Amino acid sequence: MSKSPVAPTESDGVREDGRHGERRLARVVHSVMAALGRPKDFLRATALEVSAHSFRVNVVTGPDASAARVAHSFFVTADETGNVTHSSPALAKLY
């Protein structure tokens, strides 16, 4: 039987940095979605930090979670606040 992951405590010294990191990821996703638009069957968009200023952003679509697929995937560079400065492929308004 596997154990559930334990959330770090404030004494671990990651709470404040974790929140900042989550806000930055949310800002990166928001920047990508603002440039792309919202697909009709949008489910979610996720960002994963690859290196200090580089992220992989996936836009997942489908009629429901069981039929989800990655419709768009971007490698983006963002500043400290999460504003996208470069994207591959280039961001364009599709929706």
N, CA, C and O atoms as a CHARMM CRD file, in Angstrom:
* protein
*
  380
    1    1 MET  N      0.84400  -1.17200   0.00000 PROA 1      0.00000
    2    1 MET  CA     0.00000   0.00000   0.00000 PROA 1      0.00000
    3    1 MET  C      0.88900   1.23400   0.00000 PROA 1      0.00000
    4    1 MET  O      1.82600   1.31800   0.79300 PROA 1      0.00000
    5    2 SER  N      0.60800   2.19500  -0.88000 PROA 2      0.00000
    6    2 SER  CA     1.42300   3.40100  -0.95400 PROA 2      0.00000
    7    2 SER  C      0.85200   4.47600  -0.05500 PROA 2      0.00000
    8    2 SER  O     -0.35400   4.52900   0.18800 PROA 2      0.00000
    9    3 LYS  N      1.73600   5.33300   0.43700 PROA 3      0.00000
   10    3 LYS  CA     1.31600   6.43000   1.29100 PROA 3      0.00000
   11    3 LYS  C      0.97300   7.64000   0.44500 PROA 3      0.00000
   12    3 LYS  O      1.55800   7.84600  -0.61800 PROA 3      0.00000
   13    4 SER  N      0.03400   8.43600   0.91100 PROA 4      0.00000
   14    4 SER  CA    -0.29500   9.68200   0.24600 PROA 4      0.00000
   15    4 SER  C      0.84300  10.66800   0.44100 PROA 4      0.00000
   16    4 SER  O      1.48900  10.66300   1.48900 PROA 4      0.00000
   17    5 PRO  N      1.10100  11.51500  -0.54800 PROA 5      0.00000
   18    5 PRO  CA     2.15500  12.50900  -0.37300 PROA 5      0.00000
   19    5 PRO  C      1.80800  13.46800   0.75100 PROA 5      0.00000
   20    5 PRO  O      0.64300  13.80400   0.96000 PROA 5      0.00000
   21    6 VAL  N      2.81500  13.89800   1.46100 PROA 6      0.00000
   22    6 VAL  CA     2.62500  14.80800   2.58000 PROA 6      0.00000
   23    6 VAL  C      2.99500  16.21000   2.13900 PROA 6      0.00000
   24    6 VAL  O      4.06100  16.43200   1.56500 PROA 6      0.00000
   25    7 ALA  N      2.11400  17.15000   2.41000 PROA 7      0.00000
   26    7 ALA  CA     2.38900  18.54300   2.05600 PROA 7      0.00000
   27    7 ALA  C      3.48800  19.08200   2.94700 PROA 7      0.00000
   28    7 ALA  O      3.49300  18.81100   4.14800 PROA 7      0.00000
   29    8 PRO  N      4.42200  19.84300   2.38700 PROA 8      0.00000
   30    8 PRO  CA     5.48400  20.41000   3.20700 PROA 8      0.00000
   31    8 PRO  C      4.92100  21.40600   4.19900 PROA 8      0.00000
   32    8 PRO  O      3.93100  22.07900   3.91300 PROA 8      0.00000
   33    9 THR  N      5.53500  21.50600   5.34500 PROA 9      0.00000
   34    9 THR  CA     5.09700  22.45100   6.36200 PROA 9      0.00000
   35    9 THR  C      5.84500  23.76000   6.19700 PROA 9      0.00000
   36    9 THR  O      6.83000  23.84400   5.46400 PROA 9      0.00000
   37   10 GLU  N      5.36100  24.77500   6.88900 PROA 10     0.00000
   38   10 GLU  CA     6.01300  26.07500   6.81300 PROA 10     0.00000
   39   10 GLU  C      7.45500  26.00400   7.28300 PROA 10     0.00000
   40   10 GLU  O      8.31100  26.73500   6.78400 PROA 10     0.00000
   41   11 SER  N      7.72600  25.13200   8.23600 PROA 11     0.00000
   42   11 SER  CA     9.08300  25.00600   8.75600 PROA 11     0.00000
   43   11 SER  C     10.04300  24.40100   7.73700 PROA 11     0.00000
   44   11 SER  O     11.25800  24.49700   7.91500 PROA 11     0.00000
   45   12 ASP  N      9.53400  23.78400   6.67900 PROA 12     0.00000
   46   12 ASP  CA    10.39100  23.24100   5.63400 PROA 12     0.00000
   47   12 ASP  C     10.99100  24.34100   4.77000 PROA 12     0.00000
   48   12 ASP  O     11.88200  24.07300   3.96300 PROA 12     0.00000
   49   13 GLY  N     10.51300  25.58000   4.92700 PROA 13     0.00000
   50   13 GLY  CA    11.06200  26.70500   4.18400 PROA 13     0.00000
   51   13 GLY  C     10.62700  26.77100   2.73300 PROA 13     0.00000
   52   13 GLY  O     11.27700  27.45000   1.93900 PROA 13     0.00000
   53   14 VAL  N      9.54700  26.08900   2.35400 PROA 14     0.00000
   54   14 VAL  CA     9.12100  26.10300   0.96200 PROA 14     0.00000
   55   14 VAL  C      7.74600  26.70800   0.76400 PROA 14     0.00000
   56   14 VAL  O      7.32500  26.90400  -0.37500 PROA 14     0.00000
   57   15 ARG  N      7.04200  27.00600   1.82500 PROA 15     0.00000
   58   15 ARG  CA     5.67500  27.48600   1.66900 PROA 15     0.00000
   59   15 ARG  C      5.59600  28.77400   0.86200 PROA 15     0.00000
   60   15 ARG  O      4.82700  28.86000  -0.09600 PROA 15     0.00000
   61   16 GLU  N      6.38200  29.77100   1.23900 PROA 16     0.00000
   62   16 GLU  CA     6.31900  31.03900   0.52000 PROA 16     0.00000
   63   16 GLU  C      6.81800  30.88000  -0.90900 PROA 16     0.00000
   64   16 GLU  O      6.17800  31.37500  -1.83600 PROA 16     0.00000
   65   17 ASP  N      7.94500  30.20100  -1.11000 PROA 17     0.00000
   66   17 ASP  CA     8.46900  29.98700  -2.45100 PROA 17     0.00000
   67   17 ASP  C      7.51100  29.14500  -3.27800 PROA 17     0.00000
   68   17 ASP  O      7.36500  29.39100  -4.47500 PROA 17     0.00000
   69   18 GLY  N      6.85700  28.16700  -2.68200 PROA 18     0.00000
   70   18 GLY  CA     5.89500  27.33400  -3.39400 PROA 18     0.00000
   71   18 GLY  C      4.73300  28.14200  -3.91300 PROA 18     0.00000
   72   18 GLY  O      4.28700  27.94200  -5.04300 PROA 18     0.00000
   73   19 ARG  N      4.24300  29.04700  -3.10600 PROA 19     0.00000
   74   19 ARG  CA     3.12900  29.90200  -3.54000 PROA 19     0.00000
   75   19 ARG  C      3.56000  30.80900  -4.67600 PROA 19     0.00000
   76   19 ARG  O      2.81800  31.00400  -5.63800 PROA 19     0.00000
   77   20 HSD  N      4.76200  31.36400  -4.56500 PROA 20     0.00000
   78   20 HSD  CA     5.27600  32.22300  -5.64100 PROA 20     0.00000
   79   20 HSD  C      5.41300  31.40800  -6.92400 PROA 20     0.00000
   80   20 HSD  O      5.05900  31.88100  -8.00300 PROA 20     0.00000
   81   21 GLY  N      5.92100  30.19700  -6.80800 PROA 21     0.00000
   82   21 GLY  CA     6.07700  29.32000  -7.97100 PROA 21     0.00000
   83   21 GLY  C      4.74600  28.97000  -8.59700 PROA 21     0.00000
   84   21 GLY  O      4.62300  28.94000  -9.82100 PROA 21     0.00000
   85   22 GLU  N      3.74300  28.70400  -7.76900 PROA 22     0.00000
   86   22 GLU  CA     2.40900  28.38700  -8.28300 PROA 22     0.00000
   87   22 GLU  C      1.80400  29.59100  -8.99600 PROA 22     0.00000
   88   22 GLU  O      1.17700  29.44300 -10.04500 PROA 22     0.00000
   89   23 ARG  N      1.99000  30.77600  -8.43200 PROA 23     0.00000
   90   23 ARG  CA     1.46800  32.00000  -9.07000 PROA 23     0.00000
   91   23 ARG  C      2.16600  32.23200 -10.40100 PROA 23     0.00000
   92   23 ARG  O      1.53800  32.63500 -11.38000 PROA 23     0.00000
   93   24 ARG  N      3.47000  31.97500 -10.42900 PROA 24     0.00000
   94   24 ARG  CA     4.21500  32.16800 -11.67800 PROA 24     0.00000
   95   24 ARG  C      3.73200  31.19100 -12.74400 PROA 24     0.00000
   96   24 ARG  O      3.54100  31.58500 -13.89500 PROA 24     0.00000
   97   25 LEU  N      3.52800  29.91900 -12.38300 PROA 25     0.00000
   98   25 LEU  CA     3.00400  28.93400 -13.33500 PROA 25     0.00000
   99   25 LEU  C      1.61900  29.34400 -13.82000 PROA 25     0.00000
  100   25 LEU  O      1.31500  29.22700 -15.00700 PROA 25     0.00000
  101   26 ALA  N      0.78800  29.81800 -12.91400 PROA 26     0.00000
  102   26 ALA  CA    -0.55900  30.26400 -13.29300 PROA 26     0.00000
  103   26 ALA  C     -0.48200  31.44400 -14.25200 PROA 26     0.00000
  104   26 ALA  O     -1.27800  31.53500 -15.18700 PROA 26     0.00000
  105   27 ARG  N      0.46100  32.34200 -14.03200 PROA 27     0.00000
  106   27 ARG  CA     0.61800  33.50400 -14.91800 PROA 27     0.00000
  107   27 ARG  C      1.09600  33.06600 -16.30000 PROA 27     0.00000
  108   27 ARG  O      0.64900  33.60800 -17.31000 PROA 27     0.00000
  109   28 VAL  N      2.00600  32.08400 -16.35100 PROA 28     0.00000
  110   28 VAL  CA     2.48200  31.55700 -17.63800 PROA 28     0.00000
  111   28 VAL  C      1.30700  30.95800 -18.40300 PROA 28     0.00000
  112   28 VAL  O      1.13200  31.24200 -19.58800 PROA 28     0.00000
  113   29 VAL  N      0.50000  30.13100 -17.73600 PROA 29     0.00000
  114   29 VAL  CA    -0.66900  29.52700 -18.38100 PROA 29     0.00000
  115   29 VAL  C     -1.62900  30.61700 -18.85300 PROA 29     0.00000
  116   29 VAL  O     -2.14100  30.55300 -19.97000 PROA 29     0.00000
  117   30 HSD  N     -1.87000  31.60600 -18.01300 PROA 30     0.00000
  118   30 HSD  CA    -2.77700  32.69700 -18.38200 PROA 30     0.00000
  119   30 HSD  C     -2.26200  33.43800 -19.61800 PROA 30     0.00000
  120   30 HSD  O     -3.04100  33.75900 -20.51600 PROA 30     0.00000
  121   31 SER  N     -0.96300  33.70800 -19.66900 PROA 31     0.00000
  122   31 SER  CA    -0.38300  34.40900 -20.81900 PROA 31     0.00000
  123   31 SER  C     -0.55300  33.61000 -22.10900 PROA 31     0.00000
  124   31 SER  O     -0.88600  34.17000 -23.15400 PROA 31     0.00000
  125   32 VAL  N     -0.32300  32.29700 -22.02800 PROA 32     0.00000
  126   32 VAL  CA    -0.46800  31.44500 -23.21500 PROA 32     0.00000
  127   32 VAL  C     -1.92700  31.40400 -23.66100 PROA 32     0.00000
  128   32 VAL  O     -2.21700  31.53700 -24.85000 PROA 32     0.00000
  129   33 MET  N     -2.83700  31.22300 -22.72100 PROA 33     0.00000
  130   33 MET  CA    -4.25300  31.13200 -23.07700 PROA 33     0.00000
  131   33 MET  C     -4.78600  32.46100 -23.60300 PROA 33     0.00000
  132   33 MET  O     -5.64900  32.46800 -24.48100 PROA 33     0.00000
  133   34 ALA  N     -4.29400  33.57900 -23.08800 PROA 34     0.00000
  134   34 ALA  CA    -4.71800  34.88300 -23.58800 PROA 34     0.00000
  135   34 ALA  C     -4.29700  35.05600 -25.04500 PROA 34     0.00000
  136   34 ALA  O     -5.03000  35.63700 -25.84500 PROA 34     0.00000
  137   35 ALA  N     -3.12300  34.55500 -25.37900 PROA 35     0.00000
  138   35 ALA  CA    -2.63800  34.67400 -26.76100 PROA 35     0.00000
  139   35 ALA  C     -3.32000  33.66700 -27.68400 PROA 35     0.00000
  140   35 ALA  O     -3.58300  33.97900 -28.84600 PROA 35     0.00000
  141   36 LEU  N     -3.60600  32.48000 -27.19300 PROA 36     0.00000
  142   36 LEU  CA    -4.17200  31.39600 -28.00000 PROA 36     0.00000
  143   36 LEU  C     -5.68500  31.51400 -28.16500 PROA 36     0.00000
  144   36 LEU  O     -6.21700  31.26600 -29.24700 PROA 36     0.00000
  145   37 GLY  N     -6.36600  31.88800 -27.10100 PROA 37     0.00000
  146   37 GLY  CA    -7.82400  31.85600 -27.08600 PROA 37     0.00000
  147   37 GLY  C     -8.27000  30.57500 -26.39000 PROA 37     0.00000
  148   37 GLY  O     -7.43800  29.76000 -25.99200 PROA 37     0.00000
  149   38 ARG  N     -9.57300  30.39700 -26.24300 PROA 38     0.00000
  150   38 ARG  CA   -10.09200  29.23300 -25.52200 PROA 38     0.00000
  151   38 ARG  C    -10.74900  28.27400 -26.50500 PROA 38     0.00000
  152   38 ARG  O    -11.75000  28.61700 -27.13400 PROA 38     0.00000
  153   39 PRO  N    -10.18300  27.05600 -26.64200 PROA 39     0.00000
  154   39 PRO  CA   -10.80200  26.06100 -27.51600 PROA 39     0.00000
  155   39 PRO  C    -12.21000  25.70000 -27.04000 PROA 39     0.00000
  156   39 PRO  O    -12.51400  25.80100 -25.85100 PROA 39     0.00000
  157   40 LYS  N    -13.05400  25.28600 -27.96000 PROA 40     0.00000
  158   40 LYS  CA   -14.44900  24.94500 -27.65000 PROA 40     0.00000
  159   40 LYS  C    -14.54900  23.86400 -26.57600 PROA 40     0.00000
  160   40 LYS  O    -15.36000  23.97900 -25.65700 PROA 40     0.00000
  161   41 ASP  N    -13.74400  22.83100 -26.68100 PROA 41     0.00000
  162   41 ASP  CA   -13.81300  21.71600 -25.73900 PROA 41     0.00000
  163   41 ASP  C    -12.65000  21.72900 -24.74500 PROA 41     0.00000
  164   41 ASP  O    -12.11000  20.67800 -24.39800 PROA 41     0.00000
  165   42 PHE  N    -12.26600  22.93000 -24.28900 PROA 42     0.00000
  166   42 PHE  CA   -11.16400  23.12400 -23.35300 PROA 42     0.00000
  167   42 PHE  C    -11.42400  22.39100 -22.04300 PROA 42     0.00000
  168   42 PHE  O    -12.50800  22.49800 -21.47100 PROA 42     0.00000
  169   43 LEU  N    -10.42000  21.64000 -21.56600 PROA 43     0.00000
  170   43 LEU  CA   -10.49800  20.98600 -20.26300 PROA 43     0.00000
  171   43 LEU  C     -9.56800  21.65200 -19.25400 PROA 43     0.00000
  172   43 LEU  O     -9.99100  22.00400 -18.15300 PROA 43     0.00000
  173   44 ARG  N     -8.28700  21.82700 -19.63600 PROA 44     0.00000
  174   44 ARG  CA    -7.33100  22.45600 -18.73100 PROA 44     0.00000
  175   44 ARG  C     -6.05800  22.81500 -19.50100 PROA 44     0.00000
  176   44 ARG  O     -5.83200  22.35100 -20.61800 PROA 44     0.00000
  177   45 ALA  N     -5.25400  23.63500 -18.88200 PROA 45     0.00000
  178   45 ALA  CA    -3.93000  23.95400 -19.40500 PROA 45     0.00000
  179   45 ALA  C     -2.95700  23.80600 -18.23700 PROA 45     0.00000
  180   45 ALA  O     -3.24700  24.23400 -17.12000 PROA 45     0.00000
  181   46 THR  N     -1.82600  23.21100 -18.49800 PROA 46     0.00000
  182   46 THR  CA    -0.84100  22.97700 -17.45200 PROA 46     0.00000
  183   46 THR  C      0.50900  23.53100 -17.87000 PROA 46     0.00000
  184   46 THR  O      0.82900  23.59400 -19.05700 PROA 46     0.00000
  185   47 ALA  N      1.29000  23.92800 -16.88600 PROA 47     0.00000
  186   47 ALA  CA     2.65200  24.40600 -17.12800 PROA 47     0.00000
  187   47 ALA  C      3.59900  23.64300 -16.21400 PROA 47     0.00000
  188   47 ALA  O      3.29600  23.38800 -15.04800 PROA 47     0.00000
  189   48 LEU  N      4.73500  23.29000 -16.76100 PROA 48     0.00000
  190   48 LEU  CA     5.77700  22.60100 -16.01200 PROA 48     0.00000
  191   48 LEU  C      7.07300  23.35900 -16.23900 PROA 48     0.00000
  192   48 LEU  O      7.46100  23.61100 -17.38000 PROA 48     0.00000
  193   49 GLU  N      7.74200  23.72300 -15.15300 PROA 49     0.00000
  194   49 GLU  CA     9.00100  24.44400 -15.28000 PROA 49     0.00000
  195   49 GLU  C     10.09600  23.47400 -15.69600 PROA 49     0.00000
  196   49 GLU  O     10.36900  22.50100 -14.99300 PROA 49     0.00000
  197   50 VAL  N     10.72000  23.73700 -16.83300 PROA 50     0.00000
  198   50 VAL  CA    11.77200  22.88700 -17.37800 PROA 50     0.00000
  199   50 VAL  C     13.13500  23.34700 -16.86200 PROA 50     0.00000
  200   50 VAL  O     13.98100  22.52700 -16.50500 PROA 50     0.00000
  201   51 SER  N     13.33700  24.65500 -16.82700 PROA 51     0.00000
  202   51 SER  CA    14.54200  25.24700 -16.25300 PROA 51     0.00000
  203   51 SER  C     14.15000  26.60400 -15.67700 PROA 51     0.00000
  204   51 SER  O     12.96300  26.91900 -15.60300 PROA 51     0.00000
  205   52 ALA  N     15.11300  27.40200 -15.27600 PROA 52     0.00000
  206   52 ALA  CA    14.84100  28.64800 -14.55200 PROA 52     0.00000
  207   52 ALA  C     13.78400  29.53200 -15.19900 PROA 52     0.00000
  208   52 ALA  O     12.92700  30.06700 -14.49600 PROA 52     0.00000
  209   53 HSD  N     13.81800  29.69800 -16.49600 PROA 53     0.00000
  210   53 HSD  CA    12.85900  30.58600 -17.16400 PROA 53     0.00000
  211   53 HSD  C     12.13600  29.89600 -18.31800 PROA 53     0.00000
  212   53 HSD  O     11.47100  30.56300 -19.11000 PROA 53     0.00000
  213   54 SER  N     12.25300  28.58200 -18.42600 PROA 54     0.00000
  214   54 SER  CA    11.64000  27.83600 -19.52300 PROA 54     0.00000
  215   54 SER  C     10.54700  26.91200 -18.99400 PROA 54     0.00000
  216   54 SER  O     10.69000  26.28000 -17.94700 PROA 54     0.00000
  217   55 PHE  N      9.45000  26.85200 -19.75000 PROA 55     0.00000
  218   55 PHE  CA     8.28800  26.07800 -19.32800 PROA 55     0.00000
  219   55 PHE  C      7.72300  25.29400 -20.50200 PROA 55     0.00000
  220   55 PHE  O      7.85500  25.68900 -21.66100 PROA 55     0.00000
  221   56 ARG  N      7.09400  24.17900 -20.17500 PROA 56     0.00000
  222   56 ARG  CA     6.32300  23.40900 -21.15400 PROA 56     0.00000
  223   56 ARG  C      4.86600  23.62700 -20.79000 PROA 56     0.00000
  224   56 ARG  O      4.45500  23.32700 -19.67000 PROA 56     0.00000
  225   57 VAL  N      4.08100  24.14700 -21.72500 PROA 57     0.00000
  226   57 VAL  CA     2.65700  24.40200 -21.48500 PROA 57     0.00000
  227   57 VAL  C      1.85100  23.51000 -22.41000 PROA 57     0.00000
  228   57 VAL  O      2.03500  23.54500 -23.62600 PROA 57     0.00000
  229   58 ASN  N      0.96400  22.71400 -21.84300 PROA 58     0.00000
  230   58 ASN  CA     0.07800  21.83900 -22.60800 PROA 58     0.00000
  231   58 ASN  C     -1.35800  22.31200 -22.44200 PROA 58     0.00000
  232   58 ASN  O     -1.80400  22.60700 -21.33400 PROA 58     0.00000
  233   59 VAL  N     -2.07100  22.37900 -23.55500 PROA 59     0.00000
  234   59 VAL  CA    -3.49000  22.72800 -23.54800 PROA 59     0.00000
  235   59 VAL  C     -4.25300  21.44800 -23.86100 PROA 59     0.00000
  236   59 VAL  O     -4.10000  20.87000 -24.93700 PROA 59     0.00000
  237   60 VAL  N     -5.07000  21.01400 -22.91900 PROA 60     0.00000
  238   60 VAL  CA    -5.78300  19.74100 -23.01800 PROA 60     0.00000
  239   60 VAL  C     -7.24100  19.99600 -23.36600 PROA 60     0.00000
  240   60 VAL  O     -7.91200  20.81300 -22.73400 PROA 60     0.00000
  241   61 THR  N     -7.72000  19.28400 -24.38100 PROA 61     0.00000
  242   61 THR  CA    -9.10700  19.42900 -24.81900 PROA 61     0.00000
  243   61 THR  C     -9.78000  18.05900 -24.87700 PROA 61     0.00000
  244   61 THR  O     -9.12000  17.02300 -24.79900 PROA 61     0.00000
  245   62 GLY  N    -11.08800  18.07500 -25.01500 PROA 62     0.00000
  246   62 GLY  CA   -11.85900  16.85300 -25.15800 PROA 62     0.00000
  247   62 GLY  C    -13.25000  17.02800 -24.59500 PROA 62     0.00000
  248   62 GLY  O    -13.49300  17.95200 -23.81900 PROA 62     0.00000
  249   63 PRO  N    -14.16500  16.15900 -24.97300 PROA 63     0.00000
  250   63 PRO  CA   -15.53700  16.26800 -24.47000 PROA 63     0.00000
  251   63 PRO  C    -15.63400  15.97800 -22.97300 PROA 63     0.00000
  252   63 PRO  O    -16.53200  16.48400 -22.30000 PROA 63     0.00000
  253   64 ASP  N    -14.71200  15.16300 -22.44900 PROA 64     0.00000
  254   64 ASP  CA   -14.63100  14.87900 -21.02000 PROA 64     0.00000
  255   64 ASP  C    -13.23700  14.32300 -20.71800 PROA 64     0.00000
  256   64 ASP  O    -12.44000  14.10700 -21.63100 PROA 64     0.00000
  257   65 ALA  N    -12.94900  14.09300 -19.44700 PROA 65     0.00000
  258   65 ALA  CA   -11.61200  13.66700 -19.03500 PROA 65     0.00000
  259   65 ALA  C    -11.19900  12.32700 -19.63200 PROA 65     0.00000
  260   65 ALA  O    -10.01100  12.08700 -19.84200 PROA 65     0.00000
  261   66 SER  N    -12.16300  11.45300 -19.90800 PROA 66     0.00000
  262   66 SER  CA   -11.80800  10.13800 -20.45400 PROA 66     0.00000
  263   66 SER  C    -11.36100  10.20500 -21.91200 PROA 66     0.00000
  264   66 SER  O    -10.74300   9.26800 -22.41900 PROA 66     0.00000
  265   67 ALA  N    -11.67000  11.30500 -22.58200 PROA 67     0.00000
  266   67 ALA  CA   -11.29600  11.46600 -23.98700 PROA 67     0.00000
  267   67 ALA  C    -10.34400  12.65100 -24.16800 PROA 67     0.00000
  268   67 ALA  O    -10.26500  13.22800 -25.25200 PROA 67     0.00000
  269   68 ALA  N     -9.62700  13.00700 -23.10600 PROA 68     0.00000
  270   68 ALA  CA    -8.72700  14.15700 -23.14300 PROA 68     0.00000
  271   68 ALA  C     -7.54300  13.90400 -24.06500 PROA 68     0.00000
  272   68 ALA  O     -7.05200  12.78200 -24.19000 PROA 68     0.00000
  273   69 ARG  N     -7.09600  14.99200 -24.71300 PROA 69     0.00000
  274   69 ARG  CA    -5.90100  14.92300 -25.55600 PROA 69     0.00000
  275   69 ARG  C     -5.19300  16.27100 -25.49100 PROA 69     0.00000
  276   69 ARG  O     -5.81700  17.30300 -25.24500 PROA 69     0.00000
  277   70 VAL  N     -3.89100  16.24500 -25.71300 PROA 70     0.00000
  278   70 VAL  CA    -3.11800  17.48400 -25.75100 PROA 70     0.00000
  279   70 VAL  C     -3.29900  18.08600 -27.14300 PROA 70     0.00000
  280   70 VAL  O     -2.77100  17.56700 -28.12700 PROA 70     0.00000
  281   71 ALA  N     -4.03900  19.17100 -27.21500 PROA 71     0.00000
  282   71 ALA  CA    -4.32300  19.81000 -28.49600 PROA 71     0.00000
  283   71 ALA  C     -3.20000  20.74700 -28.91900 PROA 71     0.00000
  284   71 ALA  O     -2.93100  20.90000 -30.11100 PROA 71     0.00000
  285   72 HSD  N     -2.54600  21.37000 -27.95000 PROA 72     0.00000
  286   72 HSD  CA    -1.45900  22.30400 -28.22700 PROA 72     0.00000
  287   72 HSD  C     -0.39600  22.12900 -27.15300 PROA 72     0.00000
  288   72 HSD  O     -0.69900  21.88800 -25.98500 PROA 72     0.00000
  289   73 SER  N      0.85300  22.25400 -27.57600 PROA 73     0.00000
  290   73 SER  CA     1.96800  22.16700 -26.64100 PROA 73     0.00000
  291   73 SER  C      2.99400  23.22100 -27.03500 PROA 73     0.00000
  292   73 SER  O      3.35000  23.34600 -28.20700 PROA 73     0.00000
  293   74 PHE  N      3.46100  23.97100 -26.05700 PROA 74     0.00000
  294   74 PHE  CA     4.39600  25.06000 -26.30500 PROA 74     0.00000
  295   74 PHE  C      5.56800  24.97900 -25.33800 PROA 74     0.00000
  296   74 PHE  O      5.39500  24.63100 -24.17000 PROA 74     0.00000
  297   75 PHE  N      6.75500  25.30000 -25.82500 PROA 75     0.00000
  298   75 PHE  CA     7.89600  25.57700 -24.96900 PROA 75     0.00000
  299   75 PHE  C      7.98200  27.09400 -24.91200 PROA 75     0.00000
  300   75 PHE  O      8.13800  27.74900 -25.94300 PROA 75     0.00000
  301   76 VAL  N      7.88000  27.65300 -23.71900 PROA 76     0.00000
  302   76 VAL  CA     7.89200  29.10100 -23.58600 PROA 76     0.00000
  303   76 VAL  C      8.98300  29.54100 -22.62600 PROA 76     0.00000
  304   76 VAL  O      9.40200  28.79500 -21.74000 PROA 76     0.00000
  305   77 THR  N      9.42600  30.76600 -22.82700 PROA 77     0.00000
  306   77 THR  CA    10.33500  31.43700 -21.90800 PROA 77     0.00000
  307   77 THR  C      9.53400  32.55400 -21.26900 PROA 77     0.00000
  308   77 THR  O      8.78300  33.25500 -21.94600 PROA 77     0.00000
  309   78 ALA  N      9.69600  32.72100 -19.95600 PROA 78     0.00000
  310   78 ALA  CA     8.93700  33.74200 -19.24900 PROA 78     0.00000
  311   78 ALA  C      9.83900  34.49800 -18.28700 PROA 78     0.00000
  312   78 ALA  O     10.86600  33.98500 -17.84100 PROA 78     0.00000
  313   79 ASP  N      9.43900  35.72800 -17.97500 PROA 79     0.00000
  314   79 ASP  CA    10.20300  36.51900 -17.01200 PROA 79     0.00000
  315   79 ASP  C      9.82900  36.09400 -15.59300 PROA 79     0.00000
  316   79 ASP  O      9.06000  35.15100 -15.40600 PROA 79     0.00000
  317   80 GLU  N     10.36700  36.78400 -14.60700 PROA 80     0.00000
  318   80 GLU  CA    10.15000  36.42500 -13.19500 PROA 80     0.00000
  319   80 GLU  C      8.68600  36.45100 -12.78100 PROA 80     0.00000
  320   80 GLU  O      8.28400  35.70100 -11.89100 PROA 80     0.00000
  321   81 THR  N      7.88600  37.29800 -13.40700 PROA 81     0.00000
  322   81 THR  CA     6.47700  37.39600 -13.03600 PROA 81     0.00000
  323   81 THR  C      5.59000  36.43800 -13.82100 PROA 81     0.00000
  324   81 THR  O      4.40100  36.31600 -13.52500 PROA 81     0.00000
  325   82 GLY  N      6.15700  35.75000 -14.82500 PROA 82     0.00000
  326   82 GLY  CA     5.38700  34.77600 -15.58200 PROA 82     0.00000
  327   82 GLY  C      4.88800  35.26900 -16.91900 PROA 82     0.00000
  328   82 GLY  O      4.13600  34.55900 -17.58600 PROA 82     0.00000
  329   83 ASN  N      5.27800  36.45300 -17.33300 PROA 83     0.00000
  330   83 ASN  CA     4.88800  36.96000 -18.65400 PROA 83     0.00000
  331   83 ASN  C      5.73300  36.28100 -19.71700 PROA 83     0.00000
  332   83 ASN  O      6.96000  36.27200 -19.62800 PROA 83     0.00000
  333   84 VAL  N      5.08300  35.71300 -20.72100 PROA 84     0.00000
  334   84 VAL  CA     5.77900  34.98400 -21.77400 PROA 84     0.00000
  335   84 VAL  C      6.56300  35.95900 -22.64600 PROA 84     0.00000
  336   84 VAL  O      6.02300  36.95300 -23.13100 PROA 84     0.00000
  337   85 THR  N      7.85100  35.65400 -22.83600 PROA 85     0.00000
  338   85 THR  CA     8.71900  36.49500 -23.66500 PROA 85     0.00000
  339   85 THR  C      9.06200  35.83000 -24.99600 PROA 85     0.00000
  340   85 THR  O      9.42300  36.51100 -25.95600 PROA 85     0.00000
  341   86 HSD  N      8.95000  34.49700 -25.05800 PROA 86     0.00000
  342   86 HSD  CA     9.23600  33.76800 -26.29400 PROA 86     0.00000
  343   86 HSD  C      8.47700  32.45400 -26.25500 PROA 86     0.00000
  344   86 HSD  O      8.25900  31.88800 -25.18400 PROA 86     0.00000
  345   87 SER  N      8.07000  31.96200 -27.43800 PROA 87     0.00000
  346   87 SER  CA     7.34600  30.70600 -27.50300 PROA 87     0.00000
  347   87 SER  C      7.73900  29.93700 -28.75200 PROA 87     0.00000
  348   87 SER  O      7.97300  30.51600 -29.81200 PROA 87     0.00000
  349   88 SER  N      7.80500  28.61800 -28.60600 PROA 88     0.00000
  350   88 SER  CA     8.04500  27.73400 -29.74800 PROA 88     0.00000
  351   88 SER  C      7.05300  26.57600 -29.65800 PROA 88     0.00000
  352   88 SER  O      7.09500  25.81700 -28.69000 PROA 88     0.00000
  353   89 PRO  N      6.17200  26.42300 -30.62900 PROA 89     0.00000
  354   89 PRO  CA     5.91800  27.29700 -31.76900 PROA 89     0.00000
  355   89 PRO  C      5.37400  28.65000 -31.29200 PROA 89     0.00000
  356   89 PRO  O      4.96700  28.81700 -30.14300 PROA 89     0.00000
  357   90 ALA  N      5.38600  29.58900 -32.21200 PROA 90     0.00000
  358   90 ALA  CA     4.91800  30.94100 -31.89100 PROA 90     0.00000
  359   90 ALA  C      3.44600  30.91700 -31.47800 PROA 90     0.00000
  360   90 ALA  O      2.64700  30.16000 -32.02800 PROA 90     0.00000
  361   91 LEU  N      3.10800  31.74500 -30.51500 PROA 91     0.00000
  362   91 LEU  CA     1.71700  31.86300 -30.07200 PROA 91     0.00000
  363   91 LEU  C      0.93300  32.68400 -31.09100 PROA 91     0.00000
  364   91 LEU  O      1.40100  33.72000 -31.56300 PROA 91     0.00000
  365   92 ALA  N     -0.25700  32.21200 -31.41900 PROA 92     0.00000
  366   92 ALA  CA    -1.14100  32.92300 -32.33400 PROA 92     0.00000
  367   92 ALA  C     -2.58200  32.71500 -31.88300 PROA 92     0.00000
  368   92 ALA  O     -2.91500  31.67000 -31.32300 PROA 92     0.00000
  369   93 LYS  N     -3.41900  33.68500 -32.12000 PROA 93     0.00000
  370   93 LYS  CA    -4.83400  33.59600 -31.75800 PROA 93     0.00000
  371   93 LYS  C     -5.50500  32.56400 -32.67000 PROA 93     0.00000
  372   93 LYS  O     -5.68100  32.80800 -33.86400 PROA 93     0.00000
  373   94 LEU  N     -5.87600  31.41800 -32.10600 PROA 94     0.00000
  374   94 LEU  CA    -6.52400  30.36700 -32.87600 PROA 94     0.00000
  375   94 LEU  C     -8.01200  30.24900 -32.56200 PROA 94     0.00000
  376   94 LEU  O     -8.76900  29.67500 -33.34400 PROA 94     0.00000
  377   95 TYR  N     -8.42800  30.78400 -31.43500 PROA 95     0.00000
  378   95 TYR  CA    -9.82700  30.65400 -31.00900 PROA 95     0.00000
  379   95 TYR  C    -10.38600  31.99100 -30.58100 PROA 95     0.00000
  380   95 TYR  O    -11.55000  32.07700 -30.19000 PROA 95     0.00000
